[in-house]
Amino acid sequence: MKILNKEILNQAEGARVTKLEVYAPDIARKAKPGQFVALMVSKEGERIPLTICSADKAKGSISLIFQEAGFTTKALGKLNVGESLFAIVGPLGHATEIKKLGKVILVGGGVGIAEIYPVAKGFKEAGNHVISILGSRTKDLLILENELKSASDEFYVTTDDGSYMRKGFVTDVLKELLSKDKYDLVYAVGPIPMMKKVAEVAKGFGAKTIVSLNALMIDATGMCGCCRVTVAGEVKFSCVDGPEFDAEKVDWDELVKRNRIYLDQEKHICKLNIAK
């Protein structure tokens, strides 16, 4: 679980995005697109889920990309090459069902872009026509642009402030594409409000949409029930039933509320950490 490489992808607006390459041969050997790991930085720390961005079986390593936003991700970002994680388990969750469908649209927002990268590669290798739409608040916060461009047949970027390529939102491009042609699948990962909007837009055109949910998790093995989400009226656990679900069937309002349940406590912990 030693850190083999560390790269700062961006550090705009005080929200640094970091990429770590971690030695985890057992996980690297079995990891598939769409799966994730749960890790602990220290013995006293919490477990957090992170998507497996890539896996190198020959090297026995996996790559993780995360934004240093909360207490644990900031602690993770302080680790350097040669240091080790306290614990890591995976691969967890169901892998993306990748097969030849035809035309596939992948939508990634913010750090969610890290998850659509392995999925884009998988669909491309399966013979699909891959369209990637990336969105970020500003140009400086955009990640994996070149990597996704190489894995896509069509490529679009939107920024909220218009600092790079098209000003606007990923759903603007999605709506234009769906209004002109038929697509076999829309796959989205990013902030919950973005995924909710993607689901609404795609539903309007009758396009099948899959989302990878970033629900709160604790043990990530289905024991705690923290990551529960209502899908088609039934309670599901994102960690063992997901993380991917039919976007049209997700209770988005409930998911938004649940993901904000510990927001005040997280802010308090971060303040205490800064004070130290």
Buried (B, 14 or more C-beta within 10 A) or exposed (E): BBBBEBEEBBBBEEBBBBBBBBBBBEBBEEBBBBBBBBBBBEEEBBBBBBBBBBBBEEEBBBBBBBBBBBBBBBBBBEBEEEEEBEBBBBBBBBBBEBEEBEBBBBBBBBBBBBBBBBBBBBBBEEEBBBBBBBBBBBBBBBBBBEBBBEBBEBBBBBBEEEBBBBEEBBBBBBBEBBEEEEBBBBBBBBBBEBBBBBBBBBBEBEBBBBBBBBBBBBBBBBEBEBBBBBBEEEEBBBBBBBBBBEBBEBBBEEBEEBBEEBEEEBEEBBEEEEEE
